[in-house]
């Protein structure tokens, strides 16, 4: 009885302390994680680390993902695309400029090297920038436009003007000329053909074609040698994005300026990406069909719709990642960085689009 007496007469502060021991400690002793904490891995968990998990070393880049080096002193590379047409890149972003008899047309001004864009132009001409074409509204591609100075004619699709008015960003001056479907920019003896094919990556994202130089610039659709950027290039309309990539392959270009990564693209690069996206769609579709919606979840979570969906989509994604890894993990640069993103994005598109 003495022990019982001590227990009953223990100070209230000690009783409160005992009650305050985290539930997680008791659960851990039973081999069960605390609510909201990571539990045991799913069966057949991929070797590719999921989103949010630290990676000690990413998979080495395949040769197809590598491009010519950038001069570290300059911070950019200048590449000739044909008469008077040049690509500027820092091997992360890409833009173009076209020189004609009395000026220069710039296409996009990524902020990562916009401060050096005039220097790149000065390597080939002293003529002023007279025109600026926006591929679309996203700041990572045109956020350096305001630093170019002067008063160029700024050309964009009408949806881009709408989005930029909404954003009211002084770094992205508003277009002064807009079009709906097609626009031909003829300056001196040079020509650019601009066309809009609907919302794929985002509203207003256009195709820019230089017919003489057989060069097409279209941004955030094709990533030559690389896995597309996460969540299928954060595209608003994934079926539309997929259709536009197929459209790109039908066009008569020799050189593709894709807006990203390390080198120019070719039709072969477009077809590799189509092949990958076909595999991705098939893998996600099969996983959606063969994965049970509820499996192994705590019965206490049965009324939590978000928990059920999170658990299901995670199991769908891991099956998708497992299906893609053998063929693609060493073929596309950055595969392991974004494959989980791509599987999540595709499964959601297949479920709701």
DOLOFI-645280 format. One line per field, with one value per residue (C-alpha): residue number from 0; x, y, z. Coordinates in pm, whole numbers. Layout:
N
num <- NUM|...;
u <- X|...;
v <- Y|...;
w <- Z|...;
//
This chain:
353
num <- 0|1|2|3|4|5|6|7|8|9|10|11|12|13|14|15|16|17|18|19|20|21|22|23|24|25|26|27|28|29|30|31|32|33|34|35|36|37|38|39|40|41|42|43|44|45|46|47|48|49|50|51|52|53|54|55|56|57|58|59|60|61|62|63|64|65|66|67|68|69|70|71|72|73|74|75|76|77|78|79|80|81|82|83|84|85|86|87|88|89|90|91|92|93|94|95|96|97|98|99|100|101|102|103|104|105|106|107|108|109|110|111|112|113|114|115|116|117|118|119|120|121|122|123|124|125|126|127|128|129|130|131|132|133|134|135|136|137|138|139|140|141|142|143|144|145|146|147|148|149|150|151|152|153|154|155|156|157|158|159|160|161|162|163|164|165|166|167|168|169|170|171|172|173|174|175|176|177|178|179|180|181|182|183|184|185|186|187|188|189|190|191|192|193|194|195|196|197|198|199|200|201|202|203|204|205|206|207|208|209|210|211|212|213|214|215|216|217|218|219|220|221|222|223|224|225|226|227|228|229|230|231|232|233|234|235|236|237|238|239|240|241|242|243|244|245|246|247|248|249|250|251|252|253|254|255|256|257|258|259|260|261|262|263|264|265|266|267|268|269|270|271|272|273|274|275|276|277|278|279|280|281|282|283|284|285|286|287|288|289|290|291|292|293|294|295|296|297|298|299|300|301|302|303|304|305|306|307|308|309|310|311|312|313|314|315|316|317|318|319|320|321|322|323|324|325|326|327|328|329|330|331|332|333|334|335|336|337|338|339|340|341|342|343|344|345|346|347|348|349|350|351|352;
u <- 0|283|348|-20|-16|280|108|-212|-28|214|229|-8|289|431|93|65|416|331|18|218|454|412|183|451|682|426|340|707|746|471|634|363|439|263|-32|88|441|604|517|654|740|496|567|789|898|1111|1483|1427|1382|1032|959|1096|1362|1728|1941|2313|2400|2173|2211|2488|2371|2365|2560|2235|2169|2503|2568|2863|3011|2937|3223|3234|3374|3083|2812|2653|2714|2633|2538|2471|2144|2162|2186|2155|1991|2154|2074|2193|2204|2350|2280|1973|1771|1769|1661|1714|1790|1769|1978|1835|1952|1868|1812|1775|1472|1508|1295|1265|1493|1548|1650|1928|2140|1937|2202|2450|2213|2327|2686|2599|2430|2728|2949|2783|2630|2612|2253|1983|1710|1398|1161|1105|894|751|716|471|413|622|879|1157|1163|1081|1154|1465|1281|1261|1640|1699|1613|1505|1154|1128|803|691|493|294|-21|-332|-349|1|-109|-404|-182|79|-187|-302|51|148|518|745|1015|783|667|329|320|250|139|-79|-234|-479|-371|-89|147|429|712|898|1191|1426|1509|1436|1112|965|632|446|154|-71|-211|-409|-344|-82|190|-2|-236|-44|252|347|553|823|952|1235|1165|1491|1698|1461|1464|1168|1154|881|929|851|727|1037|1347|1617|1791|1620|1323|1064|1057|849|474|499|650|381|147|-208|-362|-176|-375|-319|52|87|-90|134|448|317|244|606|722|519|683|969|1250|1611|1697|1475|1526|1332|1385|1563|1857|2194|2164|1954|1692|1611|1315|1484|1466|1098|1032|1226|1010|692|811|874|539|360|530|442|77|60|233|9|-302|-220|-143|-474|-660|-477|-425|-706|-837|-818|-548|-380|-505|-595|-973|-978|-892|-1183|-1376|-1081|-1127|-794|-608|-765|-678|-322|-259|-407|-225|105|62|-32|275|515|388|432|788|879|746|945|1277|1431|1400|1442|1653|1982|1841|1697|1889|1732|1506|1540|1481|1132|993|773|636|559|376|165|85|-8|-225|-417|-462|-590|-831|-983|-906;
v <- 0|255|266|333|610|776|755|916|1187|1278|1652|1774|1903|1551|1413|1687|1606|1240|1323|1555|1285|1300|1039|975|826|565|496|465|200|7|55|300|658|952|1099|1298|1154|928|565|245|273|139|-202|-192|163|294|351|701|933|1081|1452|1616|1354|1461|1301|1256|1229|1259|1032|1148|1336|1136|1274|1377|1626|1801|2106|2327|2504|2862|3111|3168|3520|3621|3417|3323|3147|3297|3055|3138|3001|3142|3479|3741|3507|3410|3215|3340|3091|3040|2664|2701|2950|3039|3343|3472|3791|3874|4145|4330|4631|4899|4724|4417|4207|4037|3735|3697|3838|3588|3767|3514|3687|3988|4224|4070|4051|4384|4266|3954|4163|4399|4106|4106|4453|4806|4851|4933|4704|4809|4519|4278|3963|3787|3410|3421|3602|3401|3612|3355|3419|3788|3925|4099|4294|4611|4625|4644|5013|5216|5207|4895|4781|4493|4218|3944|3738|3903|3662|3763|4127|4027|3838|4112|4373|4157|4112|4481|4397|4687|4435|4309|4614|4576|4476|4758|4532|4222|3959|3671|3384|3493|3784|3834|4061|4178|4409|4490|4162|3951|3778|3615|3431|3427|3192|3094|2743|2774|2719|2452|2561|2880|3116|3327|3091|3133|2968|3192|3073|3214|3060|3152|3015|2720|2789|2746|2891|2759|2769|2517|2243|2042|1993|1846|1557|1627|1532|1812|2059|1947|1884|1863|2211|2341|2344|2469|2240|1911|1758|2084|2080|1722|1806|2107|1895|1669|1978|2091|1769|1845|2184|2242|2346|2233|2404|2429|2695|2554|2827|2593|2358|2325|2298|2339|2076|1869|1667|1364|1536|1608|1244|1124|1347|1223|866|939|1113|820|587|820|834|456|396|640|507|148|241|422|114|-146|33|-14|316|199|-39|-57|276|321|272|590|782|641|965|1180|1223|1401|1124|856|1050|1124|759|643|892|814|442|522|744|487|225|479|563|194|142|431|391|96|259|629|684|704|841|1177|1437|1505|1200|1137|1503|1522|1177|1173|1514|1390|1083|1291|1545|1284|1079|1390|1493|1147|1155|1498|1634;
w <- 0|48|-325|-390|-135|-302|-638|-509|-324|-606|-682|-951|-1154|-1189|-1293|-1558|-1682|-1717|-1915|-2139|-2273|-2653|-2795|-3055|-2792|-2695|-3056|-3146|-2877|-3054|-3398|-3515|-3621|-3458|-3649|-3948|-3930|-4188|-4135|-4285|-4657|-4912|-5061|-5371|-5293|-5584|-5542|-5685|-5387|-5357|-5342|-5028|-4952|-4956|-5229|-5165|-5537|-5839|-6140|-6374|-6682|-7006|-7301|-7471|-7190|-7226|-7440|-7528|-7224|-7125|-7098|-6722|-6768|-6991|-6824|-7155|-7485|-7826|-8102|-8468|-8605|-8957|-9128|-8859|-8607|-8278|-7963|-7624|-7336|-6990|-7029|-6813|-7019|-7388|-7588|-7943|-8127|-8497|-8663|-8962|-9163|-8907|-8576|-8360|-8265|-7926|-7837|-7457|-7188|-6906|-6587|-6526|-6794|-6914|-6776|-7023|-7320|-7464|-7436|-7635|-7904|-7915|-8015|-8358|-8409|-8274|-8396|-8139|-8008|-8197|-8124|-7836|-7872|-7566|-7597|-7305|-6976|-6729|-6546|-6572|-6950|-6983|-6636|-6766|-7034|-6829|-6799|-7176|-7186|-7486|-7626|-7838|-7997|-7774|-7948|-7775|-7805|-7657|-7361|-7260|-7245|-7026|-6783|-6766|-6695|-6406|-6273|-6304|-6293|-6396|-6487|-6764|-6965|-7134|-7501|-7744|-8030|-7981|-8205|-8174|-8401|-8634|-8680|-8930|-8822|-9131|-9063|-9348|-9519|-9208|-9114|-8804|-8811|-8479|-8419|-8131|-8092|-7769|-7402|-7354|-7118|-7037|-7224|-7476|-7525|-7892|-8163|-8318|-8656|-8867|-9211|-9383|-9095|-9042|-8669|-8437|-8088|-7862|-7488|-7214|-7445|-7540|-7322|-7550|-7379|-7047|-6839|-6875|-6587|-6290|-6314|-6695|-6715|-6475|-6773|-6725|-6986|-6999|-7290|-7481|-7392|-7516|-7842|-7903|-7863|-8139|-8347|-8307|-8471|-8786|-8846|-9096|-8863|-8843|-8513|-8204|-7938|-7644|-7385|-7144|-7092|-7255|-7633|-7942|-8015|-8321|-8446|-8289|-7949|-7998|-8079|-7774|-7555|-7723|-7664|-7297|-7252|-7418|-7170|-6883|-6987|-7023|-6687|-6500|-6671|-6587|-6227|-6192|-6317|-6111|-5778|-5522|-5386|-5024|-4907|-4569|-4438|-4070|-4031|-3822|-4139|-4340|-4307|-4418|-4793|-4836|-4650|-4871|-5186|-5072|-4993|-5324|-5546|-5371|-5446|-5807|-5845|-5704|-5949|-6229|-6119|-6103|-6455|-6605|-6426|-6616|-6958|-6883|-6570|-6763|-7087|-6978|-6780|-6443|-6454|-6082|-5996|-6146|-6229|-5918|-6018|-6368|-6241|-6002|-6275|-6534|-6300|-6199|-6562|-6653|-6359|-6420|-6770;
//
